[in-house]
């Protein structure tokens, strides 16, 4: 039996931030979306098996989907 493993960064979350931020990439001024991301070991580069590393908090621009560390804002 052959197993092909890899890693993948998975992100989840849909809550809006309380204040507005300006995106450094596209310049949009809006309430960003709070996200949490984590690296996972995957089978066949698709199915997440178990998490590796610490969870990272970030915010995402609703216009261009650029992500920034939550501590930067």
N, CA, C and O atoms as a GROMACS GRO file, in nm:
protein
  292
    1UNK      N    1   0.085  -0.118   0.000
    1UNK     CA    2   0.000   0.000   0.000
    1UNK      C    3   0.089   0.124   0.000
    1UNK      O    4   0.186   0.131   0.075
    2UNK      N    5   0.055   0.219  -0.083
    2UNK     CA    6   0.133   0.342  -0.094
    2UNK      C    7   0.050   0.459  -0.040
    2UNK      O    8  -0.066   0.477  -0.078
    3UNK      N    9   0.112   0.536   0.048
    3UNK     CA   10   0.049   0.658   0.100
    3UNK      C   11   0.128   0.778   0.051
    3UNK      O   12   0.250   0.781   0.063
    4UNK      N   13   0.060   0.874  -0.003
    4UNK     CA   14   0.123   0.998  -0.044
    4UNK      C   15   0.079   1.104   0.056
    4UNK      O   16  -0.040   1.133   0.069
    5UNK      N   17   0.177   1.164   0.125
    5UNK     CA   18   0.143   1.264   0.226
    5UNK      C   19   0.203   1.399   0.187
    5UNK      O   20   0.298   1.407   0.109
    6UNK      N   21   0.146   1.504   0.243
    6UNK     CA   22   0.194   1.639   0.221
    6UNK      C   23   0.145   1.729   0.332
    6UNK      O   24   0.100   1.680   0.436
    7UNK      N   25   0.152   1.858   0.312
    7UNK     CA   26   0.101   1.954   0.409
    7UNK      C   27   0.011   2.053   0.337
    7UNK      O   28   0.024   2.077   0.217
    8UNK      N   29  -0.081   2.110   0.414
    8UNK     CA   30  -0.173   2.209   0.360
    8UNK      C   31  -0.210   2.307   0.470
    8UNK      O   32  -0.228   2.268   0.585
    9UNK      N   33  -0.221   2.434   0.434
    9UNK     CA   34  -0.263   2.537   0.529
    9UNK      C   35  -0.413   2.556   0.512
    9UNK      O   36  -0.458   2.603   0.407
   10UNK      N   37  -0.491   2.521   0.613
   10UNK     CA   38  -0.637   2.534   0.608
   10UNK      C   39  -0.680   2.654   0.691
   10UNK      O   40  -0.626   2.678   0.799
   11UNK      N   41  -0.777   2.728   0.639
   11UNK     CA   42  -0.826   2.850   0.703
   11UNK      C   43  -0.976   2.839   0.724
   11UNK      O   44  -1.048   2.786   0.640
   12UNK      N   45  -1.023   2.891   0.839
   12UNK     CA   46  -1.167   2.893   0.866
   12UNK      C   47  -1.202   3.021   0.941
   12UNK      O   48  -1.116   3.085   1.002
   13UNK      N   49  -1.329   3.057   0.936
   13UNK     CA   50  -1.377   3.176   1.007
   13UNK      C   51  -1.454   3.268   0.915
   13UNK      O   52  -1.424   3.277   0.796
   14UNK      N   53  -1.554   3.337   0.972
   14UNK     CA   54  -1.634   3.427   0.890
   14UNK      C   55  -1.684   3.549   0.968
   14UNK      O   56  -1.770   3.623   0.919
   15UNK      N   57  -1.633   3.570   1.087
   15UNK     CA   58  -1.676   3.683   1.169
   15UNK      C   59  -1.608   3.812   1.123
   15UNK      O   60  -1.489   3.811   1.091
   16UNK      N   61  -1.682   3.921   1.118
   16UNK     CA   62  -1.629   4.052   1.077
   16UNK      C   63  -1.559   4.120   1.195
   16UNK      O   64  -1.595   4.099   1.310
   17UNK      N   65  -1.459   4.202   1.164
   17UNK     CA   66  -1.392   4.281   1.267
   17UNK      C   67  -1.483   4.396   1.310
   17UNK      O   68  -1.571   4.437   1.235
   18UNK      N   69  -1.463   4.446   1.431
   18UNK     CA   70  -1.547   4.555   1.483
   18UNK      C   71  -1.515   4.688   1.413
   18UNK      O   72  -1.605   4.768   1.389
   19UNK      N   73  -1.388   4.711   1.381
   19UNK     CA   74  -1.349   4.837   1.318
   19UNK      C   75  -1.308   4.813   1.172
   19UNK      O   76  -1.285   4.700   1.129
   20UNK      N   77  -1.300   4.922   1.097
   20UNK     CA   78  -1.261   4.913   0.957
   20UNK      C   79  -1.110   4.923   0.945
   20UNK      O   80  -1.044   4.990   1.025
   21UNK      N   81  -1.054   4.857   0.844
   21UNK     CA   82  -0.911   4.860   0.816
   21UNK      C   83  -0.892   4.892   0.669
   21UNK      O   84  -0.982   4.871   0.588
   22UNK      N   85  -0.775   4.944   0.635
   22UNK     CA   86  -0.742   4.969   0.495
   22UNK      C   87  -0.647   4.859   0.448
   22UNK      O   88  -0.546   4.831   0.512
   23UNK      N   89  -0.682   4.798   0.337
   23UNK     CA   90  -0.601   4.690   0.279
   23UNK      C   91  -0.476   4.750   0.215
   23UNK      O   92  -0.486   4.848   0.140
   24UNK      N   93  -0.360   4.692   0.243
   24UNK     CA   94  -0.235   4.739   0.186
   24UNK      C   95  -0.222   4.702   0.039
   24UNK      O   96  -0.150   4.768  -0.036
   25UNK      N   97  -0.292   4.596  -0.003
   25UNK     CA   98  -0.281   4.551  -0.142
   25UNK      C   99  -0.373   4.630  -0.236
   25UNK      O  100  -0.326   4.682  -0.337
   26UNK      N  101  -0.504   4.638  -0.203
   26UNK     CA  102  -0.599   4.700  -0.295
   26UNK      C  103  -0.650   4.837  -0.250
   26UNK      O  104  -0.713   4.907  -0.329
   27UNK      N  105  -0.623   4.876  -0.124
   27UNK     CA  106  -0.664   5.007  -0.076
   27UNK      C  107  -0.807   5.017  -0.025
   27UNK      O  108  -0.851   5.126   0.010
   28UNK      N  109  -0.880   4.906  -0.021
   28UNK     CA  110  -1.019   4.906   0.025
   28UNK      C  111  -1.026   4.937   0.175
   28UNK      O  112  -0.946   4.885   0.252
   29UNK      N  113  -1.119   5.020   0.215
   29UNK     CA  114  -1.146   5.048   0.355
   29UNK      C  115  -1.275   4.974   0.391
   29UNK      O  116  -1.382   5.008   0.342
   30UNK      N  117  -1.263   4.871   0.475
   30UNK     CA  118  -1.379   4.787   0.506
   30UNK      C  119  -1.358   4.712   0.637
   30UNK      O  120  -1.248   4.712   0.693
   31UNK      N  121  -1.464   4.647   0.684
   31UNK     CA  122  -1.453   4.555   0.796
   31UNK      C  123  -1.394   4.425   0.741
   31UNK      O  124  -1.453   4.363   0.653
   32UNK      N  125  -1.281   4.385   0.793
   32UNK     CA  126  -1.216   4.264   0.746
   32UNK      C  127  -1.279   4.142   0.811
   32UNK      O  128  -1.357   4.155   0.905
   33UNK      N  129  -1.246   4.024   0.762
   33UNK     CA  130  -1.300   3.898   0.812
   33UNK      C  131  -1.194   3.831   0.900
   33UNK      O  132  -1.081   3.811   0.856
   34UNK      N  133  -1.232   3.796   1.024
   34UNK     CA  134  -1.141   3.726   1.115
   34UNK      C  135  -1.128   3.581   1.070
   34UNK      O  136  -1.228   3.515   1.044
   35UNK      N  137  -1.004   3.533   1.061
   35UNK     CA  138  -0.977   3.396   1.018
   35UNK      C  139  -0.877   3.332   1.113
   35UNK      O  140  -0.798   3.401   1.178
   36UNK      N  141  -0.882   3.199   1.122
   36UNK     CA  142  -0.784   3.121   1.194
   36UNK      C  143  -0.730   3.016   1.099
   36UNK      O  144  -0.807   2.948   1.032
   37UNK      N  145  -0.598   3.003   1.093
   37UNK     CA  146  -0.538   2.907   1.002
   37UNK      C  147  -0.439   2.817   1.073
   37UNK      O  148  -0.383   2.852   1.177
   38UNK      N  149  -0.418   2.699   1.015
   38UNK     CA  150  -0.328   2.602   1.075
   38UNK      C  151  -0.277   2.506   0.967
   38UNK      O  152  -0.350   2.473   0.874
   39UNK      N  153  -0.152   2.463   0.980
   39UNK     CA  154  -0.098   2.363   0.889
   39UNK      C  155  -0.143   2.224   0.930
   39UNK      O  156  -0.151   2.193   1.049
   40UNK      N  157  -0.172   2.141   0.831
   40UNK     CA  158  -0.214   2.003   0.855
   40UNK      C  159  -0.130   1.907   0.770
   40UNK      O  160  -0.089   1.941   0.659
   41UNK      N  161  -0.104   1.789   0.823
   41UNK     CA  162  -0.050   1.679   0.743
   41UNK      C  163  -0.168   1.623   0.666
   41UNK      O  164  -0.275   1.602   0.722
   42UNK      N  165  -0.150   1.600   0.536
   42UNK     CA  166  -0.260   1.553   0.453
   42UNK      C  167  -0.226   1.420   0.386
   42UNK      O  168  -0.109   1.388   0.364
   43UNK      N  169  -0.327   1.343   0.356
   43UNK     CA  170  -0.313   1.222   0.275
   43UNK      C  171  -0.349   1.259   0.133
   43UNK      O  172  -0.451   1.322   0.108
   44UNK      N  173  -0.266   1.220   0.040
   44UNK     CA  174  -0.287   1.246  -0.102
   44UNK      C  175  -0.302   1.396  -0.130
   44UNK      O  176  -0.368   1.434  -0.226
   45UNK      N  177  -0.241   1.481  -0.044
   45UNK     CA  178  -0.242   1.627  -0.056
   45UNK      C  179  -0.383   1.687  -0.049
   45UNK      O  180  -0.401   1.803  -0.086
   46UNK      N  181  -0.482   1.611  -0.002
   46UNK     CA  182  -0.620   1.660   0.001
   46UNK      C  183  -0.682   1.646   0.140
   46UNK      O  184  -0.733   1.744   0.194
   47UNK      N  185  -0.680   1.528   0.196
   47UNK     CA  186  -0.750   1.499   0.321
   47UNK      C  187  -0.665   1.536   0.443
   47UNK      O  188  -0.562   1.473   0.467
   48UNK      N  189  -0.706   1.638   0.520
   48UNK     CA  190  -0.629   1.673   0.640
   48UNK      C  191  -0.641   1.562   0.745
   48UNK      O  192  -0.750   1.518   0.778
   49UNK      N  193  -0.526   1.520   0.796
   49UNK     CA  194  -0.523   1.410   0.892
   49UNK      C  195  -0.509   1.462   1.034
   49UNK      O  196  -0.593   1.433   1.120
   50UNK      N  197  -0.401   1.539   1.061
   50UNK     CA  198  -0.387   1.598   1.194
   50UNK      C  199  -0.309   1.728   1.184
   50UNK      O  200  -0.226   1.746   1.095
   51UNK      N  201  -0.336   1.820   1.277
   51UNK     CA  202  -0.273   1.953   1.272
   51UNK      C  203  -0.127   1.948   1.317
   51UNK      O  204  -0.090   1.867   1.402
   52UNK      N  205  -0.048   2.035   1.259
   52UNK     CA  206   0.091   2.053   1.304
   52UNK      C  207   0.111   2.202   1.326
   52UNK      O  208   0.057   2.285   1.252
   53UNK      N  209   0.188   2.237   1.426
   53UNK     CA  210   0.213   2.378   1.455
   53UNK      C  211   0.098   2.443   1.531
   53UNK      O  212  -0.001   2.378   1.566
   54UNK      N  213   0.115   2.572   1.555
   54UNK     CA  214   0.016   2.649   1.630
   54UNK      C  215  -0.082   2.716   1.535
   54UNK      O  216  -0.050   2.743   1.419
   55UNK      N  217  -0.201   2.741   1.585
   55UNK     CA  218  -0.303   2.814   1.508
   55UNK      C  219  -0.260   2.959   1.495
   55UNK      O  220  -0.203   3.017   1.588
   56UNK      N  221  -0.288   3.020   1.379
   56UNK     CA  222  -0.253   3.159   1.353
   56UNK      C  223  -0.380   3.240   1.333
   56UNK      O  224  -0.468   3.201   1.256
   57UNK      N  225  -0.389   3.354   1.403
   57UNK     CA  226  -0.503   3.444   1.386
   57UNK      C  227  -0.467   3.547   1.280
   57UNK      O  228  -0.358   3.604   1.281
   58UNK      N  229  -0.561   3.570   1.188
   58UNK     CA  230  -0.537   3.665   1.081
   58UNK      C  231  -0.668   3.732   1.042
   58UNK      O  232  -0.776   3.690   1.084
   59UNK      N  233  -0.657   3.836   0.962
   59UNK     CA  234  -0.775   3.901   0.906
   59UNK      C  235  -0.760   3.902   0.754
   59UNK      O  236  -0.649   3.905   0.701
   60UNK      N  237  -0.874   3.898   0.685
   60UNK     CA  238  -0.873   3.887   0.539
   60UNK      C  239  -0.953   4.002   0.477
   60UNK      O  240  -1.062   4.034   0.525
   61UNK      N  241  -0.901   4.061   0.373
   61UNK     CA  242  -0.970   4.168   0.300
   61UNK      C  243  -1.089   4.108   0.226
   61UNK      O  244  -1.073   4.008   0.156
   62UNK      N  245  -1.209   4.165   0.241
   62UNK     CA  246  -1.326   4.111   0.172
   62UNK      C  247  -1.322   4.135   0.021
   62UNK      O  248  -1.396   4.070  -0.053
   63UNK      N  249  -1.238   4.227  -0.025
   63UNK     CA  250  -1.232   4.259  -0.167
   63UNK      C  251  -1.132   4.170  -0.243
   63UNK      O  252  -1.169   4.106  -0.341
   64UNK      N  253  -1.005   4.167  -0.199
   64UNK     CA  254  -0.902   4.095  -0.273
   64UNK      C  255  -0.854   3.967  -0.204
   64UNK      O  256  -0.769   3.897  -0.258
   65UNK      N  257  -0.906   3.935  -0.086
   65UNK     CA  258  -0.873   3.816  -0.008
   65UNK      C  259  -0.726   3.812   0.039
   65UNK      O  260  -0.674   3.705   0.068
   66UNK      N  261  -0.662   3.928   0.048
   66UNK     CA  262  -0.526   3.934   0.106
   66UNK      C  263  -0.539   3.909   0.255
   66UNK      O  264  -0.631   3.959   0.319
   67UNK      N  265  -0.445   3.832   0.310
   67UNK     CA  266  -0.449   3.800   0.453
   67UNK      C  267  -0.332   3.866   0.525
   67UNK      O  268  -0.220   3.871   0.474
   68UNK      N  269  -0.362   3.915   0.647
   68UNK     CA  270  -0.262   3.981   0.730
   68UNK      C  271  -0.270   3.922   0.871
   68UNK      O  272  -0.377   3.878   0.914
   69UNK      N  273  -0.156   3.921   0.941
   69UNK     CA  274  -0.155   3.878   1.080
   69UNK      C  275  -0.243   3.971   1.161
   69UNK      O  276  -0.237   4.092   1.143
   70UNK      N  277  -0.324   3.919   1.249
   70UNK     CA  278  -0.417   4.000   1.329
   70UNK      C  279  -0.340   4.095   1.422
   70UNK      O  280  -0.391   4.202   1.454
   71UNK      N  281  -0.221   4.058   1.464
   71UNK     CA  282  -0.144   4.143   1.554
   71UNK      C  283  -0.089   4.267   1.483
   71UNK      O  284  -0.051   4.364   1.549
   72UNK      N  285  -0.083   4.266   1.350
   72UNK     CA  286  -0.033   4.381   1.273
   72UNK      C  287  -0.132   4.497   1.270
   72UNK      O  288  -0.092   4.610   1.241
   73UNK      N  289  -0.260   4.471   1.300
   73UNK     CA  290  -0.362   4.575   1.291
   73UNK      C  291  -0.413   4.611   1.425
   73UNK      O  292  -0.500   4.697   1.437
   0.00000   0.00000   0.00000
